[in-house]
Amino acid sequence: MECAVVQAPEMDVPRGIPYQILFAPRIQTVGPFTPSAYAERAPSPTPNGTRTLAGFDPARRLKFSTYATFWIRQRITRALADQSRVIRLPAYLHDFLLKSRRTRGLLHAQYGRPPTNAELAEELGVNPSKLLQLETLPRSVSLESPLRAGDEGRKQPYTLAEVLADPTSPDELIDVTMLRAELESVLSTQLPPLERDVLRMRYGLDDGVVKTMDHVGSIAGLQSRKVRNLERAALRKLRRPPVRERLHSFR
């Protein structure tokens, strides 16, 4: 098989051996992972692989592996989204539901309570009734529901219970550890101490307990309004492009 090499910073990308296969085991697939099984189940990676290489800009001081991970994760996640539901959703709806879940968690931390449907809809920029409709799309299935036809050498199809990801997966633990280290670096280099401490308490970065603005204020000896202003200032700094790029691959 031809294995011409395309030169890129920090790594060589062989044609015919998609970089996706190096990353795919970190995302749970149906049955045991093998490169051949992944190649059969996932769409052809060639267009996205070409786009990944063509769009990479070394001048941005971003590692190629970090840059490529975003596109590969998106490609595989969307492929799995197409196959993971009894009722298949378009990729943009799958992405919207993921965004809605993340936004709901952020608003919960900000308000100290679950956000209302109207608050969440306003943050997402959609109509409340439309949001409710999208979030109640059928997606509940039995753990014993068959997912697909049996693979070669297997008479019975896999069930949902057989392919659920292990919550203690070593890959997930590595991801969390790497994210925590990068987040600590960002907080210590981009924020002044008071803003950093407010974020730590608000989002439970030290003890895992999310705290309301009033609670943070009582601990730090600040008024709730001051806590809110410090949090907003800190988040604005963390949304700057150079900082966002450092954390982007963990999304």
Beta strands, then each sheet from edge to edge (+ up, - down):
strand 1: 5-8
strand 2: 11-14
sheet 1: 1+ 2-
end
